[in-house]
Amino acid sequence: AKQRSIGFGVNFTTQLGPGGMIEWEDRNIFGDGEKLNFRADIWEKLQNGLITYTIPDFMRQDQSLTWLIDYHY
């Protein structure tokens, strides 16, 4: 897969109304396999945002460290 990707979509539900989604990801942001991801879901009645940063093989080869920022309104 490419190092960076972007995605977007448009959708509609009867509960939330019209909405859209955008997502951006970098799979090797600092050169050691770290992953940074941003996703936003914007609806007429709800907004969600999520940022994740993952460091693979953190302290041991079989574990990862993930930082997460989550927003709901």
Residue frames as a rotation matrix with the C-alpha (Angstrom) as fourth column:
ALA 1
0.575 0.818 0.000 0.00
0.818 -0.575 0.000 0.00
0.000 0.000 -1.000 0.00
LYS 2
0.094 -0.493 0.865 1.07
0.334 -0.803 -0.494 3.57
0.938 0.335 0.089 -0.52
GLN 3
-0.749 -0.498 -0.438 2.45
0.571 -0.148 -0.808 5.48
0.337 -0.854 0.395 2.46
ARG 4
-0.827 0.493 -0.270 -0.38
-0.212 -0.719 -0.662 8.02
-0.521 -0.490 0.699 2.52
SER 5
-0.661 0.691 0.291 -4.05
0.666 0.363 0.652 7.71
0.345 0.625 -0.701 1.71
ILE 6
-0.851 0.514 -0.112 -7.13
-0.407 -0.779 -0.478 9.89
-0.333 -0.361 0.871 1.77
GLY 7
-0.727 0.682 0.084 -10.78
0.628 0.611 0.482 8.91
0.277 0.403 -0.872 1.62
PHE 8
-0.838 0.540 -0.078 -14.14
-0.446 -0.760 -0.472 10.61
-0.314 -0.361 0.878 1.70
GLY 9
-0.754 0.654 0.062 -17.81
0.606 0.656 0.451 9.77
0.255 0.378 -0.890 1.46
VAL 10
-0.705 0.665 0.246 -21.31
-0.678 -0.734 0.044 11.20
0.210 -0.136 0.968 1.52
ASN 11
-0.793 0.456 -0.404 -24.22
0.462 0.882 0.090 9.50
0.397 -0.115 -0.910 3.24
PHE 12
-0.434 0.752 0.497 -27.72
-0.703 -0.627 0.335 9.96
0.563 -0.204 0.801 4.62
THR 13
-0.802 0.324 -0.502 -29.67
0.507 0.813 -0.286 8.39
0.315 -0.484 -0.816 7.50
THR 14
0.126 0.939 0.321 -33.16
0.375 -0.344 0.861 9.12
0.919 0.012 -0.395 8.77
GLN 15
0.608 0.082 -0.790 -31.86
0.794 -0.042 0.607 9.63
0.017 -0.996 -0.091 12.34
LEU 16
-0.045 -0.781 -0.623 -28.87
0.653 -0.495 0.573 11.88
-0.756 -0.381 0.533 11.62
GLY 17
0.772 0.367 -0.518 -29.77
-0.130 -0.707 -0.695 13.46
-0.622 0.605 -0.498 8.28
PRO 18
0.873 -0.488 0.015 -27.20
0.080 0.114 -0.990 14.14
0.482 0.865 0.139 5.56
GLY 19
0.737 -0.670 0.086 -23.54
-0.237 -0.136 0.962 13.68
-0.633 -0.730 -0.259 6.39
GLY 20
0.736 -0.591 -0.332 -20.06
-0.333 0.111 -0.936 13.17
0.590 0.799 -0.115 5.15
MET 21
0.829 -0.550 0.095 -16.81
0.222 0.482 0.847 11.48
-0.512 -0.682 0.522 6.12
ILE 22
0.675 -0.726 -0.132 -13.18
-0.464 -0.277 -0.842 12.31
0.575 0.629 -0.524 5.45
GLU 23
0.884 -0.434 0.172 -10.14
0.129 0.583 0.802 10.25
-0.448 -0.687 0.572 6.41
TRP 24
0.591 -0.791 -0.155 -6.38
-0.583 -0.286 -0.760 10.75
0.557 0.540 -0.631 6.04
GLU 25
0.923 -0.305 0.234 -3.63
0.031 0.666 0.746 8.29
-0.383 -0.681 0.624 6.98
ASP 26
0.338 -0.901 -0.270 0.18
-0.813 -0.136 -0.566 8.18
0.473 0.411 -0.779 6.90
ARG 27
0.959 0.151 -0.242 1.52
-0.064 0.940 0.335 4.65
0.278 -0.306 0.911 7.43
ASN 28
0.310 -0.914 -0.262 5.18
0.936 0.341 -0.084 5.56
0.167 -0.219 0.961 8.03
ILE 29
0.920 0.286 0.269 5.15
0.280 -0.958 0.059 9.12
0.275 0.021 -0.961 9.32
PHE 30
0.699 -0.703 0.132 8.59
-0.654 -0.555 0.513 9.17
-0.287 -0.445 -0.848 11.06
GLY 31
0.121 -0.692 -0.712 10.28
-0.873 0.267 -0.408 6.31
0.472 0.671 -0.572 9.19
ASP 32
-0.863 -0.448 0.233 9.91
-0.504 0.729 -0.464 3.49
0.038 -0.518 -0.855 11.75
GLY 33
-0.738 0.616 -0.274 6.43
0.400 0.727 0.558 2.24
0.543 0.302 -0.784 10.80
GLU 34
-0.759 0.496 -0.422 4.48
0.244 -0.384 -0.890 4.68
-0.604 -0.779 0.171 12.95
LYS 35
-0.509 0.678 0.530 0.93
0.751 0.049 0.659 5.31
0.420 0.734 -0.534 11.78
LEU 36
-0.829 0.336 -0.448 -1.03
0.001 -0.799 -0.601 8.58
-0.560 -0.498 0.662 12.07
ASN 37
-0.613 0.709 0.349 -4.72
0.707 0.295 0.642 8.57
0.353 0.640 -0.682 11.19
PHE 38
-0.850 0.447 -0.278 -7.34
-0.237 -0.797 -0.555 11.32
-0.470 -0.406 0.784 11.17
ARG 39
-0.678 0.710 0.190 -11.06
0.623 0.418 0.661 10.69
0.390 0.566 -0.726 10.59
ALA 40
-0.852 0.489 -0.186 -14.03
-0.287 -0.734 -0.615 13.06
-0.437 -0.471 0.766 10.78
ASP 41
-0.564 0.796 0.222 -17.72
0.788 0.438 0.432 12.21
0.247 0.418 -0.874 10.45
ILE 42
-0.929 0.274 -0.248 -19.92
-0.183 -0.924 -0.335 15.27
-0.321 -0.266 0.909 10.06
TRP 43
-0.479 0.863 0.157 -23.69
0.846 0.408 0.343 14.85
0.232 0.297 -0.926 10.20
GLU 44
-0.122 0.557 0.822 -26.48
0.067 -0.821 0.566 17.40
0.990 0.124 0.063 10.47
LYS 45
0.743 0.553 0.377 -27.09
-0.354 -0.153 0.923 16.34
0.568 -0.819 0.082 14.11
LEU 46
0.874 -0.469 0.126 -23.75
0.149 0.506 0.849 14.79
-0.462 -0.724 0.513 15.16
GLN 47
0.618 -0.765 -0.183 -20.04
-0.570 -0.276 -0.774 15.42
0.541 0.582 -0.607 14.66
ASN 48
0.890 -0.415 0.190 -17.27
0.162 0.677 0.718 12.92
-0.426 -0.608 0.670 15.45
GLY 49
0.579 -0.789 -0.205 -13.52
-0.647 -0.291 -0.705 13.25
0.496 0.541 -0.679 15.11
LEU 50
0.920 -0.318 0.227 -10.79
0.100 0.753 0.650 10.71
-0.378 -0.576 0.725 15.79
ILE 51
0.446 -0.872 -0.202 -6.99
-0.746 -0.238 -0.622 10.99
0.494 0.428 -0.757 15.70
THR 52
0.950 -0.214 0.227 -4.86
0.033 0.793 0.609 7.91
-0.310 -0.571 0.760 16.36
TYR 53
0.326 -0.922 -0.208 -1.08
-0.860 -0.197 -0.471 7.59
0.393 0.333 -0.857 16.50
THR 54
0.981 0.052 0.188 0.39
-0.118 0.925 0.362 4.09
-0.155 -0.377 0.913 16.71
ILE 55
0.067 -0.995 -0.073 4.00
-0.996 -0.062 -0.068 3.12
0.063 0.077 -0.995 17.43
PRO 56
0.816 0.233 -0.529 4.63
-0.281 0.960 -0.010 -0.52
0.505 0.157 0.848 16.50
ASP 57
0.332 -0.706 -0.625 7.01
0.607 0.667 -0.432 -2.76
0.722 -0.236 0.650 18.51
PHE 58
0.331 -0.142 0.933 6.97
-0.519 -0.853 0.054 -0.38
0.788 -0.503 -0.356 21.49
MET 59
0.134 -0.441 0.887 9.40
-0.981 0.069 0.182 -1.65
-0.141 -0.895 -0.424 24.17
ARG 60
-0.317 -0.193 0.929 8.85
-0.111 0.980 0.165 -5.21
-0.942 -0.050 -0.332 22.86
GLN 61
-0.963 -0.157 -0.220 8.45
-0.232 0.059 0.971 -6.66
-0.139 0.986 -0.093 19.41
ASP 62
-0.687 0.725 -0.052 4.93
0.613 0.616 0.494 -7.99
0.390 0.307 -0.868 20.02
GLN 63
0.091 0.760 -0.644 3.23
0.895 -0.346 -0.282 -4.85
-0.437 -0.550 -0.711 21.39
SER 64
-0.357 -0.093 0.930 2.23
0.644 -0.746 0.172 -1.43
0.677 0.660 0.326 20.09
LEU 65
-0.589 0.200 -0.783 1.53
0.559 -0.599 -0.574 1.88
-0.584 -0.775 0.241 21.79
THR 66
-0.335 0.567 0.753 -1.54
0.762 -0.306 0.570 3.75
0.554 0.765 -0.330 20.54
TRP 67
-0.839 0.149 -0.524 -2.47
0.207 -0.803 -0.559 7.32
-0.504 -0.577 0.642 21.44
LEU 68
-0.399 0.811 0.428 -6.09
0.853 0.157 0.498 8.25
0.336 0.564 -0.754 20.79
ILE 69
-0.880 0.300 -0.369 -7.95
-0.104 -0.879 -0.466 11.57
-0.464 -0.371 0.804 20.72
ASP 70
-0.585 0.768 0.259 -11.69
0.779 0.444 0.442 11.20
0.225 0.461 -0.859 20.26
TYR 71
-0.929 0.305 -0.210 -14.23
-0.234 -0.922 -0.308 14.03
-0.288 -0.237 0.928 19.83
HIS 72
-0.497 0.853 0.163 -18.04
0.833 0.416 0.364 13.77
0.242 0.316 -0.917 19.91
TYR 73
-0.901 0.302 -0.312 -20.51
-0.139 -0.881 -0.452 16.61
-0.411 -0.364 0.836 19.70
